[in-house]
Structure formats: C-alpha cells, structure tokens
C-alpha cells in the first residue's frame, strides 16, 4: 500500500542514487501497500536489482545477524518461509506474506479467504540473496486484510525437504507480543535488501482507505521501506524470530487514505505520521495452526478473523 516501484526508482534517480533501469515499467507495482505489480520477481526484477542494490547499499550499514535466508520473492511482493513454534520437520511448509499481495487481488473489508486453490510459485533465497529454488503452493491456507494484513500459503514441500535440499531453515513466528524499543530487521526477498531500525511503538488502530488494522507495529524512520517490500518478515534481531509482517506506510502526509494510513487511538484521536512505516503483529497467529500446520480458526486463543 505504497507508491509504485517506478516512482521509487525516479526518486532514487533524482536523489543521485542511481539511474532508473530500462525495465522499471515491467516491475511497477500498483495499489495498496508496498506491493509490486504483476512483473516477475524472478525475471525482470533480478535484471534491475543489482543497480538498485548498488544505489542502496550505503543506506544499510547495520543489518546485523539478520540476512535473506528463508525469505522469498513473489511476483509482486516479498515473503518468507515460516514455522510455528511447535511445527515439525515433516509438516508442510508455509509461506507468509500480506493479504494485499494475493494473486486474486485485495480482499475486501471483512473478507477472509480460507483453503483456496493456488499453485503460486516463490523464489527461495539464501543468506546472500541468491535464488536457490522455486517453491510451489499447494493452496492458499489463509488470507485477509481485516484486522490484520496477512496471508499464508501451504507449500507442496515440507520444512525437512527444504532443509535437506537447499540448507535453508524457516523463520519462526514469536508467540509473544513485540516490545517497543526492540531492534528489528526487515529482509525483503523482492529487493534482496535488509532494512534495520527499532520498534517505535504501536498504533491502537491503523486506518487506510477502506481497511482497518488493529495494534499495528510502528517503526522508527530508519526503516524507510519501499514498494515491493510488502509481506517481508519483521525480525527481532536479538532472537531471530518474526514479530510482524511489513505492510504499509504514510507517503504524503494525507489522512487515512490509500498509501497514507493514519493512527486512531482508543479515544478516536487521529494522528498522521508522514514517512513512517508499519507492520502487522504475528504473535497471535501460532494459536491458529495446529498439528501438521493445519489451520484451525476455532482453536483456543486464535483471534484471526473468520470467514
């Protein structure tokens, strides 16, 4: 829910950070959030990533221990292979991204998608950002933009098969609420870049256009995520666990419009923070997945919206 990547390229060029690639039009994202368009992240985007990385490399001096291993590039977004705290090696692996990154388009307010057919593919990256495999979905297990902005694809491969074949471990979702002041990194599989900053605090309610999200993570300004980073995991640098999924930011200082989310406190007071970006917490999600990574929205402690 951010500006098109083409616009981001123009901004870099104006700033003297590097020339916009000739193929930028193929990878231009559209619509809500930090989402890319339908250009392939495994075809057009790698052709332009090198020049962009060169332009951006000096802006990321402290990625610390967090790297790109286990992240994935979607056709229009970023994502990651994730496990629940109790997931086992023979469980079907899950890919997490944003609800607004679905191939079917943005879910409407109140819409929840469960167990939908999908054969979507994902480029699996190693620590340095090289593509080591193409993973395929067996189905969309869950997707919504209501209360949160998240989607989970169940893959045709298990965690153990991915580890055995490619040496890549999944990222683990933390089942504890994140804490303000925590150092975080946001590895984007689409851009092959890691953003680092701190959790600045939390928005009681975040409103953007027709969508409303609850208890969102607000980053400090150093995490200036751009189009294509939608769906990236937000990783606690101390534990290496995922505490949120990156999804949006206020671009122009407008109030509660698409690409310009606003914060609403418990009393209804609205705050606009131009240039500040946000993610959606994931600590509540493990309660919704049981044995064999099976989704159970009726399980005790599961607060994800139901269809």
C-alpha positions as CSV (number, residue, x, y, z in Angstrom):
1,X,0.0,0.0,0.0
2,X,2.8,2.3,-1.1
3,X,3.9,4.2,-4.2
4,X,4.8,2.2,-7.4
5,X,8.3,1.0,-7.7
6,X,8.7,3.1,-10.8
7,X,8.1,6.1,-8.7
8,X,10.7,4.9,-6.2
9,X,13.2,4.4,-9.0
10,X,12.5,8.0,-10.1
11,X,13.1,9.2,-6.5
12,X,16.5,7.4,-6.4
13,X,17.5,9.0,-9.7
14,X,16.5,12.5,-8.6
15,X,18.5,11.9,-5.4
16,X,21.5,10.9,-7.4
17,X,21.4,7.4,-6.1
18,X,21.5,5.8,-9.5
19,X,19.8,5.6,-12.9
20,X,16.3,4.1,-13.1
21,X,16.5,0.8,-15.0
22,X,15.1,0.4,-18.5
23,X,12.9,-2.4,-17.3
24,X,11.3,-0.4,-14.5
25,X,7.9,-0.4,-16.2
26,X,7.8,-4.2,-16.2
27,X,8.1,-4.2,-12.4
28,X,6.0,-1.2,-11.5
29,X,3.8,-2.1,-8.5
30,X,0.2,-0.9,-8.1
31,X,-2.4,-0.4,-5.5
32,X,-2.4,-0.6,-1.7
33,X,0.7,-1.1,0.3
34,X,4.3,-1.9,-0.6
35,X,3.2,-4.2,-3.4
36,X,4.7,-4.6,-6.8
37,X,2.7,-5.3,-10.0
38,X,2.5,-8.5,-12.0
39,X,6.0,-8.4,-13.3
40,X,8.0,-11.5,-12.3
41,X,10.5,-11.1,-9.5
42,X,12.5,-13.9,-10.9
43,X,12.8,-12.4,-14.4
44,X,12.5,-8.7,-14.8
45,X,13.4,-7.7,-11.2
46,X,16.7,-9.5,-10.9
47,X,17.8,-7.6,-14.0
48,X,17.3,-4.4,-12.2
49,X,18.2,-5.4,-8.6
50,X,21.9,-5.1,-9.0
51,X,21.9,-1.5,-9.9
52,X,19.4,-0.7,-7.2
53,X,21.3,-2.6,-4.6
54,X,24.4,-0.6,-5.5
55,X,22.5,2.6,-5.1
56,X,21.0,1.5,-1.7
57,X,23.9,-0.5,-0.2
58,X,25.3,2.5,1.6
59,X,22.0,3.1,3.3
60,X,22.0,-0.3,5.2
61,X,25.1,-0.3,7.5
62,X,23.7,-2.3,10.3
63,X,21.7,-5.4,9.1
64,X,23.4,-7.3,12.0
65,X,22.8,-11.0,12.0
66,X,19.6,-11.0,10.1
67,X,20.1,-12.0,6.4
68,X,17.9,-13.1,3.5
69,X,18.0,-16.8,4.2
70,X,14.4,-18.2,4.2
71,X,12.9,-15.2,2.5
72,X,11.1,-15.5,-0.8
73,X,10.4,-13.3,-3.8
74,X,6.8,-13.3,-5.0
75,X,5.7,-11.9,-8.4
76,X,4.6,-8.7,-6.7
77,X,5.8,-8.8,-3.1
78,X,8.2,-10.2,-0.5
79,X,7.6,-13.1,1.9
80,X,9.3,-15.8,3.9
81,X,9.1,-19.5,4.8
82,X,7.8,-19.5,8.3
83,X,7.1,-22.1,11.0
84,X,5.1,-22.0,14.2
85,X,6.9,-22.6,17.5
86,X,5.6,-26.2,17.5
87,X,5.9,-27.0,13.8
88,X,7.9,-30.2,12.9
89,X,10.2,-31.1,10.1
90,X,7.7,-33.2,8.3
91,X,4.9,-30.5,8.3
92,X,4.0,-28.9,5.0
93,X,5.9,-25.6,4.9
94,X,4.2,-22.2,5.0
95,X,5.0,-19.0,3.2
96,X,3.8,-15.8,4.9
97,X,3.1,-12.5,3.0
98,X,0.5,-9.8,3.1
99,X,-3.2,-10.3,2.3
100,X,-2.9,-7.5,-0.2
101,X,-0.3,-9.5,-2.1
102,X,-2.7,-12.2,-3.1
103,X,-2.8,-13.1,-6.8
104,X,-6.5,-12.7,-6.7
105,X,-6.3,-9.0,-5.7
106,X,-7.1,-7.2,-2.4
107,X,-9.6,-8.9,-0.1
108,X,-12.4,-6.5,0.7
109,X,-13.1,-5.3,4.2
110,X,-14.5,-8.2,6.2
111,X,-13.4,-10.8,3.6
112,X,-11.5,-13.8,4.7
113,X,-10.2,-16.5,2.3
114,X,-9.5,-20.0,3.6
115,X,-8.3,-23.1,1.8
116,X,-8.4,-21.7,-1.7
117,X,-6.7,-23.5,-4.6
118,X,-3.4,-21.9,-5.6
119,X,-0.3,-23.1,-7.5
120,X,1.6,-19.9,-6.9
121,X,5.4,-20.1,-7.1
122,X,8.0,-18.4,-4.8
123,X,11.7,-17.9,-5.3
124,X,13.6,-19.1,-2.2
125,X,16.7,-17.1,-1.3
126,X,19.8,-18.0,0.7
127,X,21.6,-15.7,3.1
128,X,23.3,-13.6,0.3
129,X,20.0,-13.3,-1.6
130,X,20.8,-15.8,-4.4
131,X,17.8,-17.8,-5.6
132,X,18.3,-21.5,-4.7
133,X,14.9,-23.0,-5.5
134,X,11.4,-22.4,-6.8
135,X,8.8,-23.4,-4.2
136,X,5.2,-24.0,-5.2
137,X,2.0,-23.6,-3.2
138,X,-0.5,-26.4,-2.7
139,X,-3.1,-23.9,-1.6
140,X,-3.8,-20.6,0.0
141,X,-4.4,-21.6,3.6
142,X,-5.5,-18.1,4.8
143,X,-5.7,-14.6,3.6
144,X,-7.3,-11.3,4.8
145,X,-6.9,-7.6,5.1
146,X,-9.4,-7.4,8.0
147,X,-7.9,-6.5,11.5
148,X,-4.5,-7.5,10.0
149,X,-2.9,-7.8,6.6
150,X,-1.6,-11.4,6.2
151,X,-1.7,-14.5,4.0
152,X,-0.3,-18.0,4.4
153,X,0.4,-20.3,1.5
154,X,0.8,-24.0,2.2
155,X,3.6,-25.5,0.1
156,X,3.9,-28.8,-1.7
157,X,7.2,-29.4,0.3
158,X,8.0,-29.9,4.0
159,X,10.4,-28.0,6.1
160,X,12.6,-31.0,6.2
161,X,12.7,-31.3,2.4
162,X,13.6,-27.7,2.1
163,X,16.4,-28.0,4.7
164,X,17.7,-31.2,3.1
165,X,17.7,-30.0,-0.4
166,X,18.7,-26.4,0.0
167,X,20.1,-26.0,3.5
168,X,17.5,-23.3,4.4
169,X,15.7,-23.2,7.7
170,X,12.3,-21.5,8.1
171,X,11.9,-18.4,10.2
172,X,10.0,-18.9,13.5
173,X,7.0,-16.8,14.5
174,X,7.3,-15.5,18.0
175,X,4.1,-16.1,20.1
176,X,4.9,-13.2,22.4
177,X,3.7,-9.6,21.8
178,X,6.6,-7.4,20.5
179,X,8.1,-4.8,22.7
180,X,8.7,-1.1,22.0
181,X,12.4,-0.3,21.6
182,X,13.3,-3.7,20.1
183,X,15.9,-3.7,17.3
184,X,14.3,-5.2,14.2
185,X,15.4,-6.0,10.7
186,X,13.1,-6.4,7.7
187,X,14.6,-8.6,4.9
188,X,12.9,-8.1,1.6
189,X,13.1,-11.1,-0.8
190,X,11.8,-8.9,-3.7
191,X,14.6,-6.4,-3.3
192,X,17.2,-8.6,-1.7
193,X,17.8,-5.9,0.9
194,X,17.6,-5.8,4.7
195,X,16.2,-2.7,6.4
196,X,17.1,-2.1,10.1
197,X,15.6,0.1,12.8
198,X,13.7,-0.2,16.1
199,X,10.1,-0.7,17.0
200,X,8.9,2.9,17.8
201,X,5.6,1.9,19.3
202,X,2.1,0.6,18.4
203,X,-0.9,2.0,16.7
204,X,-4.2,1.1,18.5
205,X,-5.9,1.2,15.2
206,X,-4.4,1.9,11.7
207,X,-6.8,3.0,9.0
208,X,-6.0,3.1,5.3
209,X,-8.8,3.6,2.8
210,X,-11.5,1.0,3.4
211,X,-9.2,-1.1,5.6
212,X,-8.7,-1.1,9.4
213,X,-5.9,-2.9,11.3
214,X,-5.5,-3.4,15.0
215,X,-2.4,-3.0,17.2
216,X,0.0,-2.3,14.4
217,X,3.8,-2.1,14.8
218,X,5.2,1.4,14.1
219,X,8.8,1.6,13.0
220,X,11.4,4.3,13.6
221,X,12.1,6.3,10.5
222,X,15.3,4.3,9.6
223,X,13.0,1.6,8.1
224,X,12.1,3.5,5.0
225,X,10.7,0.5,3.2
226,X,9.6,0.9,-0.4
227,X,7.3,-0.7,-3.0
228,X,7.9,-4.4,-3.3
229,X,8.7,-4.9,0.4
230,X,5.1,-5.8,1.2
231,X,5.0,-9.1,3.1
232,X,8.6,-9.0,4.4
233,X,9.0,-10.6,7.8
234,X,9.8,-8.2,10.7
235,X,12.5,-10.0,12.6
236,X,13.6,-9.3,16.2
237,X,17.4,-9.0,15.9
238,X,18.0,-10.4,19.4
239,X,16.0,-13.6,18.9
240,X,15.9,-14.1,15.2
241,X,12.1,-14.6,15.5
242,X,9.4,-13.0,13.4
243,X,7.3,-10.5,15.3
244,X,5.3,-8.9,12.4
245,X,4.8,-8.7,8.7
246,X,5.6,-5.5,6.9
247,X,2.7,-3.9,5.1
248,X,2.3,-0.1,4.7
249,X,3.4,3.5,5.4
250,X,2.3,7.1,5.1
251,X,3.7,8.6,1.9
252,X,2.3,12.0,1.5
253,X,1.0,13.1,5.0
254,X,-2.6,12.6,4.0
255,X,-5.2,11.4,6.5
256,X,-6.4,7.8,6.3
257,X,-6.3,7.5,2.5
258,X,-4.8,4.7,0.4
259,X,-1.0,4.9,0.8
260,X,-1.5,7.3,3.7
261,X,-2.6,5.3,6.8
262,X,-3.5,7.2,9.9
263,X,-3.4,6.1,13.6
264,X,-6.5,6.2,15.7
265,X,-6.2,5.9,19.4
266,X,-8.7,4.4,21.8
267,X,-10.4,7.7,22.2
268,X,-10.8,8.3,18.5
269,X,-8.0,10.8,18.1
270,X,-6.3,10.7,14.8
271,X,-2.5,11.1,14.2
272,X,-0.8,11.3,10.9
273,X,2.9,10.4,10.6
274,X,4.3,11.2,7.2
275,X,7.1,9.0,6.1
276,X,6.6,6.4,8.9
277,X,6.0,2.7,8.0
278,X,4.1,-0.1,9.8
279,X,3.8,-3.8,10.1
280,X,1.1,-6.2,11.4
281,X,1.8,-8.3,14.5
282,X,2.0,-12.0,14.2
283,X,2.3,-13.2,17.8
284,X,-1.4,-14.3,17.8
285,X,-1.1,-16.5,14.7
286,X,0.6,-19.6,16.1
287,X,-2.6,-20.3,18.2
288,X,-4.5,-20.7,14.9
289,X,-2.3,-23.5,13.4
290,X,-2.3,-27.0,15.0
291,X,-0.8,-30.4,14.2
292,X,0.6,-30.7,10.7
293,X,0.3,-26.9,10.4
294,X,-3.4,-27.3,9.9
295,X,-5.4,-24.0,10.2
296,X,-8.0,-24.1,13.0
297,X,-9.7,-20.8,13.4
298,X,-11.8,-22.1,16.2
299,X,-8.8,-23.1,18.4
300,X,-8.4,-21.6,21.8
301,X,-6.5,-18.3,21.6
302,X,-7.0,-17.9,17.9
303,X,-8.1,-14.3,17.2
304,X,-7.7,-14.2,13.4
305,X,-10.9,-13.1,11.6
306,X,-13.1,-15.9,10.4
307,X,-14.9,-16.2,7.0
